[in-house]
Amino acid sequence: MTERPSIAIIGTGNVGASLGRRFASAGYQLHFGVRPGSDISGVLEQLRSAGATVSAASPQEVARRASLVFLAVPAAVAVEAVGSLGELGHAIVVDCTNPVRWSGGPIWAPPAEGSVTQAIAAAHPGVRVVKAFNGFGAEFHADPKLPAIDSGVTVLIAGDDVEAKREVASVAEASGFSPVDAGPLRNAGLLENAAVLWIHLATAGGLGRDIALQLLRR
């Protein structure tokens, strides 16, 4: 049996913590990157009591240990956060962020490069980066199951590195999600726009957060 890759999660808010719980429940070795003074003991205790292999250390340390680094920080600091992690030639960075501002509802606010993912790639050309896990709320990161259609929520994956996308898709599928290759890195902005649509429907649109944009076959 092939050994599963280890995963680092940078960012321990709702998205990061929920993703961590999901990946740990699927049997992945998990490392949370936390800044000095951050306390995630409750999350760690919960995961360990369920039998998960999980640790916490500085973002730089966990990035060195992991094959995949999931970025769950505010979009405005994503590029800087990746730069602070040190050498990442060994790892795949998964950008889960969305650049959004608010004016009566969510508005897509991308950087000049076209998307946060493209900005990361431009600033750190040696890093393999993909866009994924950004199209729904933390509730689906924690539990991707959609009982009405007996399927996991769709995870769209965009990037130029085909093997990196396959690796991310493998993690997604093993964790109960439904991965879909959404094309090259230039499509990362489309994924961010889809996320803004979800945010609008869930908030300003009044539909609530238990909704998902799902790709279905007839």
N, C-alpha and C positions, 0 to 999 in steps of 0.2 A: 504494500500500500504506500502510495506517494505521501511523503510528509507534507502537511499543510504549511503554507507560508505564515510567518509571524506578522502581526499587524500592529502598527502604532497609530494612535488617534491623538491628533494635536487639537486641543479644544475640548473642554469637559462640560459644556453647556448642555442644553436639552438634546441637540442633535448628536454631539459627540458621545454623551453618556448612553443615549438610546442605541446608537450604532454599536457601541461597545458591548452592551447587553446582548444584542442580537448576534454579533460575531462570536462572542464567548459561548452562547448557547449552542452555536453550530460547531463548537470544538476548536476554534482558533486560539492560538496563544496570543494574548493581548497585552499591549503596553500603552498606558495613558501618559501623554506628555503634559506635565503640570508645572506651572511657574512656582517659585518659592512663595510660601504662605498659603497656597491653595490646599484645601482640604477636601479630598474625595474619598475619605475613609468609608463613608456609608456605602458608596457605590462598590468599592473594592470588597467590603465585607459581604455584601449581598451576592456578588458574583462568586466569591470564593466559597461561600456556604452552599452554592449550587454546583460546586465542583469545577469551576472555571480556573484556568491558568491565567492569572492576570497580575500585572505589576504596575507601579507608577514610578516615574523618575523625571528628570528634566527633559524638555522636548528634544534637546540635542542627543541625550543618551538613548532615548527610546527610538529615535530615528536611525541611530547606528545599528540597533538590534533588529530592525524590521525589514521585511521584504516589500511591504506596502505601507505607505504613510497616508492616512486619511486626514484631510485638512478641514476641520470644522470650526473655523474661527470667523470673525466678522470679515466680510469681503474686502473692506478697506485696508486691512492689514495682512491680507493673504500673501502678497508678494514679499513683504518684509518678513513674514513668519517663515516662509520657505528659505529665504536667505539666511535666517538665523540658525538653521538646522545643521549647517555644515555640509560636508561632502555627501551627495545623494546619488552618486552614479550607480549604486547598487540597488536602489529602490525605485518603486513606482509611486508617484505622488497623485493622489486622487482628490481633486478639487470639488468639494461639496458645497461651495459658497454661491451666493447670489448677490449681485450689486443692486441694491434697491434703495430708492428714496421714497418718501411718502408725501402726497399732496392730494388729499381726498381719496386716496387709494394708492396702491403700490405702483411705482414707475421704475422701469429698468434704467439703471444708471451705470453703464459700462465704462471701463477705462478706454483710453484712446486705441489700445490694441484690438478692441472688439469684444473682449470678454475677460473675465478675471483669469481664466485658464490660459488664454493667449498671452496675457500680461506676465503670468508666471513663466511661461515658456520663453518669452522674449528676454526677461531679466535673468533667467537661469537656463541657458541653452543646453547644458549638459544633463538636465533633469528630464526624465520620462514622465510626462504629466498627462492625465486624462480628466475629463469632466464626467462626474457621475454622482448619483445619490443626492441630487439637489432639487428634485422635482416634486417633493411632497414634504409634509410636516414630520416632526419627531415621532408622532404617534405611529407612522408607518415605518420609520426606521426601527422602532422597537418591535413592531409586529406587522410584517408585510402581507399577511394573509387577507384575501378578499373572499369571504365565504360564499357570496352570491355567485361567483364564477369559479370557485375552487382553484384559485390562482394566487400567486404573489404579485404585489404591485410592480408595475413596469419600472425598471431602472434603465434609462437611456445613457449610453456611454459614447463619448466623443473624444477622439484623439488621433494623432498621426502614427503612433506606435502600435501596430497590429497585435503584437505579442502582449504588450502591456494591457490592451483592451481585453484580450482573451483571459488574462490573469484576473483582472477585475471582474469580468463576467463569471468566472469560475467561483470566486468568492461570493458574488451576489447569488448565484444559483444555489450553492451549498447552504446559504443562509436563508433561503426561502423566497427570494425575490425572483422576478422574471426579467433577465437582462436582455437588452436589445442594442446592437451596434448601430449608433446614430451617425456614423461617418467620421470624417476627419476633424482635426482640431478647429478648423474654421466654423464648424457647426456648434461649437460650445455656446456661442451667443444665442443660438436657437433654443438650446436647453435652458439657458437663463431666462429667456422670454417665456417659455412654457411654464417655468416656475413662477414667474410674475403673474401669469394668468391664473395658476392654481391659488396663489396668495390672494388675488382679487376675488375669485369665486368664494374662497373660504372665509374672507373677512368682509370687504366692502359689498360683495355679492350676497352675503348672508347665508351661504350654504353650510358653513361650519367646516371643521377640519377633518371630518371623517369622509372625505371625498378624495378621489385620485383620478388623474389623467392616465388612462389605460389603453395600451395597444392590444387589440383583439383580432383574432382571425375568424372569418365566417366558417 
